[in-house]
């Protein structure tokens, strides 16, 4: 579920970056909240390190990609791949 919802918020942040500050900050806030809520969910316990890294790279992209050279457009593509896999699993 995070792959779909979190990826959507990353996509929204990418869409609004540099265009509408309120919409951008809203999407960033929701994405960070979803990272945190997912971390707290014991079903994701074995993947917490992965989630930590994804959150860290997302935050880096929001802040200009200084640490990892990340950007929101690339992260949107990354999360979209997971969303597609998750959708396939739900349909089978």
Short mmCIF file of the C-alpha atoms (twelve columns), coordinates in Angstrom:
data_MODEL
# 
_entry.id   MODEL 
# 
loop_
_atom_site.group_PDB 
_atom_site.id 
_atom_site.type_symbol 
_atom_site.label_atom_id 
_atom_site.label_alt_id 
_atom_site.label_comp_id 
_atom_site.label_asym_id 
_atom_site.label_seq_id 
_atom_site.Cartn_x 
_atom_site.Cartn_y 
_atom_site.Cartn_z 
_atom_site.pdbx_PDB_model_num 
ATOM 1  C CA . UNK A 1  0.000  0.000   0.000   1 
ATOM 2  C CA . UNK A 2  2.811  2.445   0.822   1 
ATOM 3  C CA . UNK A 3  4.221  1.977   -2.667  1 
ATOM 4  C CA . UNK A 4  1.029  3.346   -4.188  1 
ATOM 5  C CA . UNK A 5  0.173  6.084   -1.734  1 
ATOM 6  C CA . UNK A 6  3.727  7.173   -0.920  1 
ATOM 7  C CA . UNK A 7  4.639  7.147   -4.583  1 
ATOM 8  C CA . UNK A 8  1.629  9.321   -5.327  1 
ATOM 9  C CA . UNK A 9  2.775  11.919  -2.823  1 
ATOM 10 C CA . UNK A 10 6.312  11.841  -4.218  1 
ATOM 11 C CA . UNK A 11 4.790  12.407  -7.663  1 
ATOM 12 C CA . UNK A 12 2.699  15.299  -6.376  1 
ATOM 13 C CA . UNK A 13 5.763  16.857  -4.769  1 
ATOM 14 C CA . UNK A 14 7.626  16.537  -8.077  1 
ATOM 15 C CA . UNK A 15 4.692  18.078  -9.940  1 
ATOM 16 C CA . UNK A 16 4.429  21.117  -7.662  1 
ATOM 17 C CA . UNK A 17 8.121  21.736  -6.978  1 
ATOM 18 C CA . UNK A 18 8.931  25.253  -8.159  1 
ATOM 19 C CA . UNK A 19 5.298  25.932  -9.127  1 
ATOM 20 C CA . UNK A 20 3.056  26.031  -6.061  1 
ATOM 21 C CA . UNK A 21 4.819  26.160  -2.702  1 
ATOM 22 C CA . UNK A 22 1.744  25.239  -0.623  1 
ATOM 23 C CA . UNK A 23 0.901  22.210  -2.756  1 
ATOM 24 C CA . UNK A 24 4.560  21.174  -2.803  1 
ATOM 25 C CA . UNK A 25 4.952  21.414  0.973   1 
ATOM 26 C CA . UNK A 26 1.658  19.585  1.507   1 
ATOM 27 C CA . UNK A 27 2.798  16.673  -0.664  1 
ATOM 28 C CA . UNK A 28 6.206  16.584  1.044   1 
ATOM 29 C CA . UNK A 29 4.568  16.553  4.477   1 
ATOM 30 C CA . UNK A 30 2.164  13.757  3.521   1 
ATOM 31 C CA . UNK A 31 4.970  11.684  1.994   1 
ATOM 32 C CA . UNK A 32 7.104  12.030  5.133   1 
ATOM 33 C CA . UNK A 33 4.109  11.090  7.298   1 
ATOM 34 C CA . UNK A 34 3.568  7.985   5.164   1 
ATOM 35 C CA . UNK A 35 7.218  7.008   5.512   1 
ATOM 36 C CA . UNK A 36 6.899  7.369   9.285   1 
ATOM 37 C CA . UNK A 37 3.599  5.480   9.539   1 
ATOM 38 C CA . UNK A 38 4.974  2.670   7.410   1 
ATOM 39 C CA . UNK A 39 8.043  2.473   9.653   1 
ATOM 40 C CA . UNK A 40 5.772  2.003   12.675  1 
ATOM 41 C CA . UNK A 41 3.823  -0.824  11.012  1 
ATOM 42 C CA . UNK A 42 5.273  -4.166  12.137  1 
ATOM 43 C CA . UNK A 43 4.460  -5.727  8.764   1 
ATOM 44 C CA . UNK A 44 7.386  -3.683  7.398   1 
ATOM 45 C CA . UNK A 45 9.763  -4.595  10.224  1 
ATOM 46 C CA . UNK A 46 12.146 -6.523  7.978   1 
ATOM 47 C CA . UNK A 47 12.337 -3.604  5.531   1 
ATOM 48 C CA . UNK A 48 12.885 -0.728  7.925   1 
ATOM 49 C CA . UNK A 49 16.452 -0.125  6.781   1 
ATOM 50 C CA . UNK A 50 15.199 0.163   3.200   1 
ATOM 51 C CA . UNK A 51 12.448 2.555   4.283   1 
ATOM 52 C CA . UNK A 52 14.945 4.658   6.219   1 
ATOM 53 C CA . UNK A 53 17.121 4.972   3.138   1 
ATOM 54 C CA . UNK A 54 14.161 5.835   0.891   1 
ATOM 55 C CA . UNK A 55 13.034 8.524   3.343   1 
ATOM 56 C CA . UNK A 56 16.574 9.897   3.517   1 
ATOM 57 C CA . UNK A 57 16.905 10.066  -0.271  1 
ATOM 58 C CA . UNK A 58 13.449 11.666  -0.550  1 
ATOM 59 C CA . UNK A 59 14.422 14.331  1.991   1 
ATOM 60 C CA . UNK A 60 17.661 14.907  0.076   1 
ATOM 61 C CA . UNK A 61 15.716 15.413  -3.159  1 
ATOM 62 C CA . UNK A 62 13.384 17.896  -1.454  1 
ATOM 63 C CA . UNK A 63 16.392 19.826  -0.163  1 
ATOM 64 C CA . UNK A 64 18.067 19.996  -3.568  1 
ATOM 65 C CA . UNK A 65 19.906 16.673  -3.869  1 
ATOM 66 C CA . UNK A 66 23.136 17.876  -2.312  1 
ATOM 67 C CA . UNK A 67 24.029 14.628  -0.534  1 
ATOM 68 C CA . UNK A 68 22.919 11.945  -3.017  1 
ATOM 69 C CA . UNK A 69 22.293 13.990  -6.175  1 
ATOM 70 C CA . UNK A 70 18.685 12.804  -5.981  1 
ATOM 71 C CA . UNK A 71 15.708 14.531  -7.539  1 
ATOM 72 C CA . UNK A 72 11.970 14.083  -7.228  1 
ATOM 73 C CA . UNK A 73 11.389 13.168  -10.879 1 
ATOM 74 C CA . UNK A 74 13.740 10.179  -10.601 1 
ATOM 75 C CA . UNK A 75 12.207 9.138   -7.283  1 
ATOM 76 C CA . UNK A 76 8.754  9.348   -8.818  1 
ATOM 77 C CA . UNK A 77 9.862  6.842   -11.484 1 
ATOM 78 C CA . UNK A 78 11.415 4.612   -8.805  1 
ATOM 79 C CA . UNK A 79 8.220  4.493   -6.736  1 
ATOM 80 C CA . UNK A 80 6.052  4.037   -9.825  1 
ATOM 81 C CA . UNK A 81 7.814  0.750   -10.570 1 
ATOM 82 C CA . UNK A 82 6.952  -0.510  -7.087  1 
ATOM 83 C CA . UNK A 83 3.356  0.656   -7.491  1 
ATOM 84 C CA . UNK A 84 3.052  -1.306  -10.732 1 
ATOM 85 C CA . UNK A 85 4.393  -4.472  -9.095  1 
ATOM 86 C CA . UNK A 86 2.039  -4.004  -6.128  1 
ATOM 87 C CA . UNK A 87 -0.920 -3.523  -8.478  1 
ATOM 88 C CA . UNK A 88 -0.046 -6.708  -10.345 1 
ATOM 89 C CA . UNK A 89 0.147  -8.667  -7.104  1 
ATOM 90 C CA . UNK A 90 -3.290 -7.379  -6.098  1 
ATOM 91 C CA . UNK A 91 -4.773 -8.450  -9.428  1 
ATOM 92 C CA . UNK A 92 -3.441 -12.013 -9.289  1 
# 
